Amino acid sequence: MPVDNDAVFLRACRREPVPHTPVWFMRQAGRSLPEYLRVRAGVPMLEACTRPDMITEITLQPVRRYAVDAAIFFSDIMVPLKAIGVDLDIKPGVGPVIADPIRDAAGLARLRPLTPDDVTYVTEAVAGLVGELGDTPLIGFAGGPFTLASYLIEGGPSKSHDLTKAMMYGAPELWGELLGRLADITTEFLKIQVAAGASAVQVFDSWVGAVSAEDYRRSVLPHTSKIFSAVEGLGVPRIHFGVGTGELLGIMGEAGADVVGVDWRVPLDAAVSRVEPGKALQGNLDPAVLFAPWEVIEQRTRDVLARGRTAEGHVFNLGHGVLPSTDPDKLARLADFVHEASAADAVTPLR
């Protein structure tokens, strides 16, 4: 059950009235914090994601620094795949690398279901975090099926996703079976986090913007919808986010999430017209704006907040993750400013 069902972040996700716009940052528990770099020194990413003490500390670090309205569980979208035996590593400066990519039925057979016993460290860490966070909601997360499939098929990060698309176009049955298994793994990973105490979940289908709307509807949407349908009964808000998905926002809204994440390329008021009614929006300040002078950050933030007020509910966030060289003091100032500016706007009717 959610720690505090009346928390501002959860209320905004449910499109209920809020005293101010809630804010959290994707990758807030990560590479921009000096304390994170100290804790992670000499510890490989995937090892850090299996140590409850380290997961807890890193998740809490940005909550201590910033007036964020939610914490995001420190993990990685590849964790459940590693947990079921996929031979992979996350190489610094490169990203996830798969030793034996999946490109045929024999490779697919290696993908077994995820069970809670595979990730006991996740259950332990979430339960501990809920106690530490008090009234601050914890967001659990998992990777979306297209993004996970791309890493598994390509063998690592890809700009063109050509091998991935080749399977999607040329071997649709194999593609469907692969995404079906990945959807089940993602669903179970989310369920495990919620059962341990997470108050919301986000599906990061980061690279799904690489496909057309028609291909998304035919080859991805059924599997994403399966995930959101499977976790609907858990009673927590569900967020759906991808990068470069401006042309997909309407279809992504159909997948079943309560909140649709919008990257920085599409203004929020334009996103409102693309996403079906009954959804809140999350986003969407360009992360690079944080390298500009404060006057620019403030102006851009006011613009995001104003456009966000046209949505049925709005959670302020960046349009993608915090960039590694971002000044943490600017993020702290930004979180405070979002609260102050949106609280002032809340008593002024939008004209």
Secondary structure, 3 states (H helix, E strand, C coil): CCCCCCCHHHHHHCCCCCCCCCECCCCCCCCCCHHHHHHHCCCCHHHHCCCHHHHHHHHHHHHHHCCCCCEECCCCCCHHHHHCCCCEEEECCCEEEECCCCCCHHHHCCCCCCCHHHHHHHHHHHHHHHHHHCCCCEEEEEECHHHHHHHHHHCCCCCCCHHHHHHHHHCHHHHHHHHHHHHHHHHHHHHHHHHHCCCEEEEECCCHHHCCHHHHHHHCHHHHHHHHHHHHHHCCCEEEECCCCHHHHHHHHHCCCCEEECCCCCCHHHHHHHCCCCCEEEEEECHHHHHCCHHHHHHHHHHHHHHHCCCCCEEEEECCCCCCCCCHHHHHHHHHHHHHHHHHHHCCCCC
